[in-house]
Amino acid sequence: MAVEVTMPKFGLTMHEGTLQRFFKHPGDTVSAGEPLYEVETEKVLYVVEAPAGGTLAAWLFPEGAVVECGRTVALIAAPGEEAATIAPPGGNGAAAGSARPSGAIAAAPGPAAAKPGEAASIAAGGRRAITPIARKRAAELGVDLERVAGSGPGGRVTREDVERAADQAAAPTHPEPAPAAPAAIAKPTVRTLPLTTMRRTIAQRMQASLRDSAQLTITTEADVSAAVELRERLKPQFDFTYTDLIIHAVARALVRHPRMNARFGDGAIALPDEVNVGLAVALEDGLIVPVIAGAQRMTVREIAAATRALGERARAGQLRLEDVSGGTFTVTNLGAYGIDAFTPILNAGETGILGVGRIVEKPAVWRGEITRRSLMTLSLTFDHRAIDGAPAAAFLQSVVEILNYGER
């Protein structure tokens, strides 16, 4: 009897997924546990493994389709069963309207676009290789990916391919004649960008966070001269950033102030044993928050290695589901963009988020004398339902203290 392969549900907030890439053709032999297809969720790309061995009988939706969780996306014929005789349950799922395409309008064909015949053969083959950035860029520019030829390895469609196809679609096919009289001032046009899965998720979660929690932000201008000196002294030993130092300080401060590490809900305040610090990472069209699990047990060197690895995977679109789950507190740093202070919004379900500004050298009174010191503004947003202002301020004081003088 054929095995139905369904769209999995990764977490309570996931309701649908995008079929990003198929690894098997209909008729191919499939082994249990072998990668079968790649699905894009609201957070990450995830490879789904075959639940059973046999022969892939059919895909019920094309690549790029957005499918609800629990829907059947493929059929695997059991060993000895004739794959060609297996009929989709209830007819073809794509025709039943249970999925929607993730692309937009088509781009005009050109040197960077595939010929219609080529596009059809690629789609029929079921192995259309498209980078995550290319797919998102195509949605922004309104490019039909089925008409874009890939220049990457194995014909993989890259961002450059999509942008080249968009430029060709916008180019006029015939030269415009010179106007006989001065042209009237054209009305400004508005370019519409369709929401990507990530942008839509960010919008929904930020709005829900402000609606469903009592957020308050407190700020302090911290003297971090000792931390600056420490980094200069340790840089020859290993590579790390001020963000790594801050995460290290935050993790230890959360152990001292467990209420800031709490989760509010269901009529109670839950206090997790683990300190899992999320780090906001900016991407080309949004942001994502990979999580450093068990950060309270890690040294600065270990935190630096973890943040570097997570940042690289985030920008490459290779984060795993476990990389973005289980966060208890978040750090977001805009200092590199010249920002002094800002009001961060809580990551849904968490009690606190620390906004980090740039380090600025200023004259300050230190030990009774005016001297040059390194100052940084820290902005702590917290959920007033779970913790009050005084303990939140005490937590912020601990962060500064540990940042300057804590054990490494």
MARTI-847118 format. One record per residue (C-alpha): residue number from 1; chain; x, y, z; residue in three letters. Coordinates in nm, 2 decimals. Layout:
BEGIN
{rec NUM,A,{X,Y,Z},ala}
...
***
This chain:
BEGIN
{rec 1,A,{0.00,0.00,0.00},met}
{rec 2,A,{0.13,0.34,-0.09},ala}
{rec 3,A,{0.27,0.57,0.18},val}
{rec 4,A,{0.15,0.93,0.19},glu}
{rec 5,A,{0.42,1.19,0.25},val}
{rec 6,A,{0.27,1.49,0.42},thr}
{rec 7,A,{0.37,1.85,0.49},met}
{rec 8,A,{0.52,1.84,0.84},pro}
{rec 9,A,{0.44,2.09,1.12},lys}
{rec 10,A,{0.75,2.23,1.28},phe}
{rec 11,A,{0.63,2.41,1.59},gly}
{rec 12,A,{0.29,2.55,1.70},leu}
{rec 13,A,{0.32,2.86,1.48},thr}
{rec 14,A,{0.37,2.68,1.15},met}
{rec 15,A,{0.06,2.65,0.94},his}
{rec 16,A,{0.20,2.61,0.59},glu}
{rec 17,A,{0.53,2.54,0.41},gly}
{rec 18,A,{0.68,2.62,0.07},thr}
{rec 19,A,{0.80,2.32,-0.14},leu}
{rec 20,A,{1.15,2.46,-0.21},gln}
{rec 21,A,{1.33,2.17,-0.39},arg}
{rec 22,A,{1.26,1.80,-0.48},phe}
{rec 23,A,{1.55,1.56,-0.45},phe}
{rec 24,A,{1.37,1.27,-0.62},lys}
{rec 25,A,{1.20,1.21,-0.96},his}
{rec 26,A,{0.88,1.01,-0.99},pro}
{rec 27,A,{1.00,0.65,-1.05},gly}
{rec 28,A,{1.32,0.69,-0.84},asp}
{rec 29,A,{1.40,0.44,-0.57},thr}
{rec 30,A,{1.36,0.59,-0.22},val}
{rec 31,A,{1.51,0.46,0.10},ser}
{rec 32,A,{1.37,0.53,0.44},ala}
{rec 33,A,{1.54,0.83,0.60},gly}
{rec 34,A,{1.68,0.96,0.27},glu}
{rec 35,A,{1.64,1.33,0.19},pro}
{rec 36,A,{1.32,1.36,-0.01},leu}
{rec 37,A,{1.24,1.73,-0.04},tyr}
{rec 38,A,{1.33,2.07,0.10},glu}
{rec 39,A,{1.06,2.29,0.27},val}
{rec 40,A,{1.08,2.65,0.36},glu}
{rec 41,A,{0.91,2.75,0.68},thr}
{rec 42,A,{0.86,3.09,0.83},glu}
{rec 43,A,{1.20,3.05,1.00},lys}
{rec 44,A,{1.43,2.81,0.81},val}
{rec 45,A,{1.49,2.57,0.53},leu}
{rec 46,A,{1.44,2.21,0.64},tyr}
{rec 47,A,{1.51,1.89,0.46},val}
{rec 48,A,{1.23,1.63,0.50},val}
{rec 49,A,{1.33,1.27,0.49},glu}
{rec 50,A,{1.14,0.98,0.33},ala}
{rec 51,A,{0.92,0.81,0.59},pro}
{rec 52,A,{0.95,0.47,0.42},ala}
{rec 53,A,{1.13,0.29,0.14},gly}
{rec 54,A,{0.99,0.21,-0.20},gly}
{rec 55,A,{0.95,0.40,-0.53},thr}
{rec 56,A,{0.84,0.76,-0.56},leu}
{rec 57,A,{0.51,0.74,-0.74},ala}
{rec 58,A,{0.42,1.11,-0.77},ala}
{rec 59,A,{0.45,1.46,-0.65},trp}
{rec 60,A,{0.11,1.62,-0.59},leu}
{rec 61,A,{0.23,1.98,-0.60},phe}
{rec 62,A,{0.50,2.16,-0.80},pro}
{rec 63,A,{0.81,2.31,-0.66},glu}
{rec 64,A,{0.73,2.66,-0.52},gly}
{rec 65,A,{0.38,2.57,-0.40},ala}
{rec 66,A,{0.27,2.68,-0.06},val}
{rec 67,A,{0.10,2.38,0.11},val}
{rec 68,A,{-0.09,2.36,0.44},glu}
{rec 69,A,{0.06,2.14,0.72},cys}
{rec 70,A,{-0.08,1.79,0.71},gly}
{rec 71,A,{-0.16,1.79,0.33},arg}
{rec 72,A,{-0.02,1.50,0.13},thr}
{rec 73,A,{0.26,1.62,-0.10},val}
{rec 74,A,{0.39,1.29,-0.24},ala}
{rec 75,A,{0.32,0.92,-0.27},leu}
{rec 76,A,{0.57,0.64,-0.22},ile}
{rec 77,A,{0.48,0.30,-0.37},ala}
{rec 78,A,{0.57,0.01,-0.14},ala}
{rec 79,A,{0.83,-0.25,-0.27},pro}
{rec 80,A,{0.67,-0.47,-0.53},gly}
{rec 81,A,{0.38,-0.22,-0.59},glu}
{rec 82,A,{0.34,-0.07,-0.93},glu}
{rec 83,A,{0.40,0.31,-0.90},ala}
{rec 84,A,{0.22,0.40,-1.22},ala}
{rec 85,A,{-0.11,0.25,-1.09},thr}
{rec 86,A,{-0.12,0.46,-0.78},ile}
{rec 87,A,{-0.38,0.74,-0.79},ala}
{rec 88,A,{-0.36,1.05,-0.58},pro}
{rec 89,A,{-0.61,1.05,-0.29},pro}
{rec 90,A,{-0.91,1.26,-0.39},gly}
{rec 91,A,{-0.76,1.36,-0.72},gly}
{rec 92,A,{-0.46,1.58,-0.78},asn}
{rec 93,A,{-0.40,1.80,-0.47},gly}
{rec 94,A,{-0.27,2.09,-0.68},ala}
{rec 95,A,{-0.59,2.10,-0.88},ala}
{rec 96,A,{-0.80,2.09,-0.56},ala}
{rec 97,A,{-0.68,2.44,-0.47},gly}
{rec 98,A,{-0.50,2.34,-0.14},ser}
{rec 99,A,{-0.18,2.52,-0.24},ala}
{rec 100,A,{-0.09,2.85,-0.39},arg}
{rec 101,A,{0.22,2.95,-0.60},pro}
{rec 102,A,{0.48,3.15,-0.42},ser}
{rec 103,A,{0.60,3.34,-0.73},gly}
{rec 104,A,{0.46,3.65,-0.91},ala}
{rec 105,A,{0.43,3.78,-1.27},ile}
{rec 106,A,{0.65,3.64,-1.54},ala}
{rec 107,A,{0.96,3.81,-1.67},ala}
{rec 108,A,{1.01,3.87,-2.04},ala}
{rec 109,A,{1.23,3.61,-2.20},pro}
{rec 110,A,{1.59,3.71,-2.29},gly}
{rec 111,A,{1.95,3.58,-2.28},pro}
{rec 112,A,{1.91,3.52,-1.90},ala}
{rec 113,A,{1.57,3.36,-1.93},ala}
{rec 114,A,{1.50,3.00,-2.03},ala}
{rec 115,A,{1.31,2.93,-2.34},lys}
{rec 116,A,{0.95,2.80,-2.28},pro}
{rec 117,A,{1.05,2.45,-2.38},gly}
{rec 118,A,{1.35,2.46,-2.14},glu}
{rec 119,A,{1.13,2.58,-1.86},ala}
{rec 120,A,{0.88,2.30,-1.92},ala}
{rec 121,A,{1.14,2.03,-1.92},ser}
{rec 122,A,{1.30,2.16,-1.60},ile}
{rec 123,A,{0.97,2.17,-1.42},ala}
{rec 124,A,{0.88,1.83,-1.54},ala}
{rec 125,A,{1.21,1.69,-1.42},gly}
{rec 126,A,{1.12,1.80,-1.06},gly}
{rec 127,A,{1.48,1.90,-0.98},arg}
{rec 128,A,{1.46,2.28,-1.02},arg}
{rec 129,A,{1.75,2.41,-0.81},ala}
{rec 130,A,{1.70,2.77,-0.67},ile}
{rec 131,A,{1.89,2.94,-0.40},thr}
{rec 132,A,{1.67,3.08,-0.11},pro}
{rec 133,A,{1.79,3.43,-0.18},ile}
{rec 134,A,{1.70,3.39,-0.55},ala}
{rec 135,A,{1.35,3.28,-0.47},arg}
{rec 136,A,{1.29,3.57,-0.23},lys}
{rec 137,A,{1.44,3.82,-0.48},arg}
{rec 138,A,{1.21,3.68,-0.75},ala}
{rec 139,A,{0.91,3.74,-0.53},ala}
{rec 140,A,{1.03,4.10,-0.47},glu}
{rec 141,A,{1.09,4.18,-0.84},leu}
{rec 142,A,{0.79,3.98,-0.98},gly}
{rec 143,A,{1.00,3.74,-1.18},val}
{rec 144,A,{0.87,3.40,-1.28},asp}
{rec 145,A,{1.14,3.15,-1.18},leu}
{rec 146,A,{1.02,2.90,-1.43},glu}
{rec 147,A,{1.15,3.13,-1.70},arg}
{rec 148,A,{1.49,3.20,-1.55},val}
{rec 149,A,{1.79,2.99,-1.66},ala}
{rec 150,A,{2.03,2.92,-1.38},gly}
{rec 151,A,{2.40,2.99,-1.42},ser}
{rec 152,A,{2.51,2.83,-1.09},gly}
{rec 153,A,{2.64,2.47,-1.04},pro}
{rec 154,A,{2.41,2.22,-1.20},gly}
{rec 155,A,{2.19,2.49,-1.34},gly}
{rec 156,A,{2.10,2.64,-1.00},arg}
{rec 157,A,{1.93,2.97,-1.02},val}
{rec 158,A,{2.11,3.25,-0.83},thr}
{rec 159,A,{2.02,3.60,-0.72},arg}
{rec 160,A,{2.22,3.74,-1.01},glu}
{rec 161,A,{2.01,3.53,-1.26},asp}
{rec 162,A,{1.69,3.67,-1.12},val}
{rec 163,A,{1.81,4.03,-1.12},glu}
{rec 164,A,{1.93,3.99,-1.48},arg}
{rec 165,A,{1.60,3.85,-1.59},ala}
{rec 166,A,{1.42,4.14,-1.42},ala}
{rec 167,A,{1.64,4.40,-1.59},asp}
{rec 168,A,{1.57,4.24,-1.93},gln}
{rec 169,A,{1.20,4.24,-1.86},ala}
{rec 170,A,{1.21,4.61,-1.78},ala}
{rec 171,A,{1.42,4.70,-2.09},ala}
{rec 172,A,{1.22,4.83,-2.39},pro}
{rec 173,A,{1.21,4.60,-2.70},thr}
{rec 174,A,{1.21,4.90,-2.94},his}
{rec 175,A,{1.38,5.24,-2.91},pro}
{rec 176,A,{1.15,5.52,-2.82},glu}
{rec 177,A,{1.12,5.80,-3.08},pro}
{rec 178,A,{1.23,6.14,-2.96},ala}
{rec 179,A,{0.93,6.35,-2.85},pro}
{rec 180,A,{0.84,6.64,-3.08},ala}
{rec 181,A,{0.75,6.86,-2.79},ala}
{rec 182,A,{0.84,6.88,-2.42},pro}
{rec 183,A,{0.68,6.59,-2.25},ala}
{rec 184,A,{0.44,6.65,-1.96},ala}
{rec 185,A,{0.57,6.57,-1.61},ile}
{rec 186,A,{0.49,6.21,-1.55},ala}
{rec 187,A,{0.31,6.11,-1.24},lys}
{rec 188,A,{0.52,5.92,-0.98},pro}
{rec 189,A,{0.47,5.55,-1.00},thr}
{rec 190,A,{0.46,5.32,-0.70},val}
{rec 191,A,{0.64,4.99,-0.70},arg}
{rec 192,A,{0.48,4.71,-0.50},thr}
{rec 193,A,{0.68,4.44,-0.33},leu}
{rec 194,A,{0.50,4.13,-0.24},pro}
{rec 195,A,{0.55,4.01,0.11},leu}
{rec 196,A,{0.80,3.72,0.14},thr}
{rec 197,A,{0.73,3.45,0.40},thr}
{rec 198,A,{0.99,3.59,0.63},met}
{rec 199,A,{0.86,3.95,0.60},arg}
{rec 200,A,{0.50,3.85,0.66},arg}
{rec 201,A,{0.61,3.65,0.97},thr}
{rec 202,A,{0.81,3.94,1.11},ile}
{rec 203,A,{0.52,4.17,1.06},ala}
{rec 204,A,{0.27,3.94,1.23},gln}
{rec 205,A,{0.50,3.86,1.52},arg}
{rec 206,A,{0.61,4.21,1.60},met}
{rec 207,A,{0.25,4.33,1.60},gln}
{rec 208,A,{0.14,4.04,1.81},ala}
{rec 209,A,{0.43,4.10,2.06},ser}
{rec 210,A,{0.32,4.46,2.11},leu}
{rec 211,A,{-0.04,4.37,2.14},arg}
{rec 212,A,{-0.01,4.07,2.38},asp}
{rec 213,A,{0.25,4.20,2.63},ser}
{rec 214,A,{0.31,4.50,2.85},ala}
{rec 215,A,{0.64,4.63,2.72},gln}
{rec 216,A,{0.85,4.89,2.89},leu}
{rec 217,A,{1.20,5.00,2.79},thr}
{rec 218,A,{1.47,5.14,3.03},ile}
{rec 219,A,{1.81,5.27,2.92},thr}
{rec 220,A,{2.15,5.33,3.07},thr}
{rec 221,A,{2.47,5.48,2.95},glu}
{rec 222,A,{2.73,5.23,3.06},ala}
{rec 223,A,{3.10,5.29,3.10},asp}
{rec 224,A,{3.25,4.99,2.92},val}
{rec 225,A,{3.61,5.11,2.92},ser}
{rec 226,A,{3.73,4.80,3.10},ala}
{rec 227,A,{3.55,4.58,2.85},ala}
{rec 228,A,{3.72,4.77,2.56},val}
{rec 229,A,{4.06,4.72,2.73},glu}
{rec 230,A,{3.99,4.35,2.78},leu}
{rec 231,A,{3.90,4.30,2.42},arg}
{rec 232,A,{4.22,4.47,2.30},glu}
{rec 233,A,{4.42,4.25,2.54},arg}
{rec 234,A,{4.26,3.92,2.43},leu}
{rec 235,A,{4.22,3.98,2.06},lys}
{rec 236,A,{4.57,3.83,1.98},pro}
{rec 237,A,{4.46,3.51,2.15},gln}
{rec 238,A,{4.12,3.45,1.96},phe}
{rec 239,A,{3.88,3.64,1.74},asp}
{rec 240,A,{3.57,3.78,1.92},phe}
{rec 241,A,{3.34,4.08,1.91},thr}
{rec 242,A,{3.18,4.31,2.16},tyr}
{rec 243,A,{2.85,4.13,2.09},thr}
{rec 244,A,{3.02,3.81,2.21},asp}
{rec 245,A,{3.12,3.98,2.53},leu}
{rec 246,A,{2.77,4.12,2.58},ile}
{rec 247,A,{2.61,3.77,2.53},ile}
{rec 248,A,{2.85,3.63,2.78},his}
{rec 249,A,{2.76,3.90,3.04},ala}
{rec 250,A,{2.38,3.86,2.97},val}
{rec 251,A,{2.39,3.49,3.01},ala}
{rec 252,A,{2.55,3.52,3.36},arg}
{rec 253,A,{2.33,3.80,3.46},ala}
{rec 254,A,{2.02,3.59,3.37},leu}
{rec 255,A,{2.14,3.33,3.62},val}
{rec 256,A,{2.15,3.59,3.89},arg}
{rec 257,A,{1.81,3.73,3.78},his}
{rec 258,A,{1.61,3.43,3.67},pro}
{rec 259,A,{1.28,3.63,3.64},arg}
{rec 260,A,{1.43,3.81,3.33},met}
{rec 261,A,{1.47,3.46,3.18},asn}
{rec 262,A,{1.11,3.37,3.24},ala}
{rec 263,A,{0.81,3.30,3.02},arg}
{rec 264,A,{0.47,3.45,3.11},phe}
{rec 265,A,{0.16,3.26,3.02},gly}
{rec 266,A,{-0.11,3.01,3.12},asp}
{rec 267,A,{-0.17,3.18,3.45},gly}
{rec 268,A,{0.19,3.13,3.57},ala}
{rec 269,A,{0.55,3.25,3.53},ile}
{rec 270,A,{0.77,2.96,3.40},ala}
{rec 271,A,{1.14,2.98,3.50},leu}
{rec 272,A,{1.35,2.76,3.26},pro}
{rec 273,A,{1.67,2.60,3.39},asp}
{rec 274,A,{1.86,2.68,3.07},glu}
{rec 275,A,{1.97,3.02,2.95},val}
{rec 276,A,{1.93,3.02,2.57},asn}
{rec 277,A,{2.03,3.36,2.43},val}
{rec 278,A,{1.90,3.46,2.08},gly}
{rec 279,A,{2.11,3.69,1.86},leu}
{rec 280,A,{1.92,3.90,1.60},ala}
{rec 281,A,{2.10,3.86,1.26},val}
{rec 282,A,{2.02,4.10,0.98},ala}
{rec 283,A,{1.95,3.93,0.64},leu}
{rec 284,A,{1.90,4.08,0.30},glu}
{rec 285,A,{1.52,4.10,0.33},asp}
{rec 286,A,{1.46,4.07,0.71},gly}
{rec 287,A,{1.61,3.93,1.02},leu}
{rec 288,A,{1.63,3.60,1.21},ile}
{rec 289,A,{1.72,3.51,1.56},val}
{rec 290,A,{1.94,3.20,1.59},pro}
{rec 291,A,{1.98,3.08,1.95},val}
{rec 292,A,{2.29,3.00,2.16},ile}
{rec 293,A,{2.17,2.72,2.39},ala}
{rec 294,A,{2.32,2.68,2.73},gly}
{rec 295,A,{2.50,3.01,2.70},ala}
{rec 296,A,{2.55,3.04,3.08},gln}
{rec 297,A,{2.80,2.75,3.07},arg}
{rec 298,A,{3.01,2.89,2.78},met}
{rec 299,A,{3.32,3.10,2.78},thr}
{rec 300,A,{3.36,3.40,2.56},val}
{rec 301,A,{3.57,3.19,2.32},arg}
{rec 302,A,{3.29,2.93,2.29},glu}
{rec 303,A,{3.02,3.20,2.25},ile}
{rec 304,A,{3.23,3.36,1.97},ala}
{rec 305,A,{3.26,3.04,1.78},ala}
{rec 306,A,{2.89,2.97,1.82},ala}
{rec 307,A,{2.78,3.32,1.70},thr}
{rec 308,A,{3.01,3.31,1.41},arg}
{rec 309,A,{2.88,2.97,1.30},ala}
{rec 310,A,{2.52,3.06,1.34},leu}
{rec 311,A,{2.57,3.39,1.16},gly}
{rec 312,A,{2.73,3.22,0.86},glu}
{rec 313,A,{2.45,2.96,0.84},arg}
{rec 314,A,{2.18,3.23,0.88},ala}
{rec 315,A,{2.32,3.44,0.59},arg}
{rec 316,A,{2.36,3.13,0.37},ala}
{rec 317,A,{2.00,3.02,0.44},gly}
{rec 318,A,{2.12,2.70,0.61},gln}
{rec 319,A,{1.99,2.73,0.96},leu}
{rec 320,A,{1.82,2.42,1.11},arg}
{rec 321,A,{1.50,2.43,1.31},leu}
{rec 322,A,{1.68,2.36,1.63},glu}
{rec 323,A,{1.90,2.66,1.56},asp}
{rec 324,A,{1.61,2.90,1.60},val}
{rec 325,A,{1.41,2.73,1.87},ser}
{rec 326,A,{1.40,2.75,2.25},gly}
{rec 327,A,{1.53,3.11,2.30},gly}
{rec 328,A,{1.47,3.26,2.65},thr}
{rec 329,A,{1.62,3.61,2.60},phe}
{rec 330,A,{1.74,3.81,2.29},thr}
{rec 331,A,{2.03,4.05,2.22},val}
{rec 332,A,{2.01,4.29,1.92},thr}
{rec 333,A,{2.30,4.51,1.83},asn}
{rec 334,A,{2.27,4.81,1.60},leu}
{rec 335,A,{2.60,4.97,1.71},gly}
{rec 336,A,{2.77,4.88,1.39},ala}
{rec 337,A,{2.52,5.11,1.21},tyr}
{rec 338,A,{2.60,5.41,1.42},gly}
{rec 339,A,{2.29,5.39,1.64},ile}
{rec 340,A,{2.32,5.51,2.00},asp}
{rec 341,A,{1.99,5.39,2.14},ala}
{rec 342,A,{1.66,5.24,2.02},phe}
{rec 343,A,{1.35,5.06,2.16},thr}
{rec 344,A,{1.37,4.69,2.08},pro}
{rec 345,A,{1.05,4.48,2.06},ile}
{rec 346,A,{1.02,4.16,2.25},leu}
{rec 347,A,{1.06,3.83,2.08},asn}
{rec 348,A,{0.72,3.67,2.14},ala}
{rec 349,A,{0.71,3.45,2.45},gly}
{rec 350,A,{1.03,3.61,2.61},glu}
{rec 351,A,{1.05,3.85,2.90},thr}
{rec 352,A,{1.34,4.06,2.79},gly}
{rec 353,A,{1.55,4.18,2.49},ile}
{rec 354,A,{1.86,4.40,2.52},leu}
{rec 355,A,{1.93,4.66,2.25},gly}
{rec 356,A,{2.30,4.75,2.21},val}
{rec 357,A,{2.42,5.08,2.08},gly}
{rec 358,A,{2.76,5.19,1.95},arg}
{rec 359,A,{3.06,5.26,2.17},ile}
{rec 360,A,{3.15,5.62,2.19},val}
{rec 361,A,{3.45,5.79,2.35},glu}
{rec 362,A,{3.34,6.08,2.57},lys}
{rec 363,A,{3.48,6.30,2.85},pro}
{rec 364,A,{3.34,6.17,3.18},ala}
{rec 365,A,{3.41,6.20,3.55},val}
{rec 366,A,{3.60,5.89,3.67},trp}
{rec 367,A,{3.76,5.86,4.01},arg}
{rec 368,A,{3.71,6.23,4.06},gly}
{rec 369,A,{3.87,6.34,3.74},glu}
{rec 370,A,{3.75,6.43,3.39},ile}
{rec 371,A,{3.90,6.18,3.15},thr}
{rec 372,A,{3.82,6.00,2.82},arg}
{rec 373,A,{3.60,5.70,2.87},arg}
{rec 374,A,{3.43,5.45,2.64},ser}
{rec 375,A,{3.05,5.47,2.68},leu}
{rec 376,A,{2.77,5.25,2.54},met}
{rec 377,A,{2.39,5.29,2.56},thr}
{rec 378,A,{2.20,4.97,2.66},leu}
{rec 379,A,{1.82,4.96,2.61},ser}
{rec 380,A,{1.63,4.68,2.79},leu}
{rec 381,A,{1.28,4.61,2.69},thr}
{rec 382,A,{1.09,4.38,2.93},phe}
{rec 383,A,{0.74,4.24,2.98},asp}
{rec 384,A,{0.60,4.43,3.29},his}
{rec 385,A,{0.36,4.14,3.35},arg}
{rec 386,A,{0.65,3.91,3.44},ala}
{rec 387,A,{0.89,4.15,3.61},ile}
{rec 388,A,{0.89,4.51,3.75},asp}
{rec 389,A,{1.11,4.81,3.68},gly}
{rec 390,A,{1.34,4.78,3.99},ala}
{rec 391,A,{1.45,4.41,3.93},pro}
{rec 392,A,{1.48,4.48,3.56},ala}
{rec 393,A,{1.71,4.77,3.64},ala}
{rec 394,A,{1.91,4.55,3.88},ala}
{rec 395,A,{1.95,4.30,3.59},phe}
{rec 396,A,{2.08,4.57,3.36},leu}
{rec 397,A,{2.33,4.68,3.63},gln}
{rec 398,A,{2.46,4.32,3.66},ser}
{rec 399,A,{2.51,4.30,3.28},val}
{rec 400,A,{2.73,4.61,3.29},val}
{rec 401,A,{2.92,4.48,3.59},glu}
{rec 402,A,{2.99,4.14,3.44},ile}
{rec 403,A,{3.07,4.30,3.10},leu}
{rec 404,A,{3.35,4.49,3.26},asn}
{rec 405,A,{3.48,4.27,3.54},tyr}
{rec 406,A,{3.32,3.92,3.51},gly}
{rec 407,A,{3.50,3.60,3.46},glu}
{rec 408,A,{3.58,3.50,3.11},arg}
***
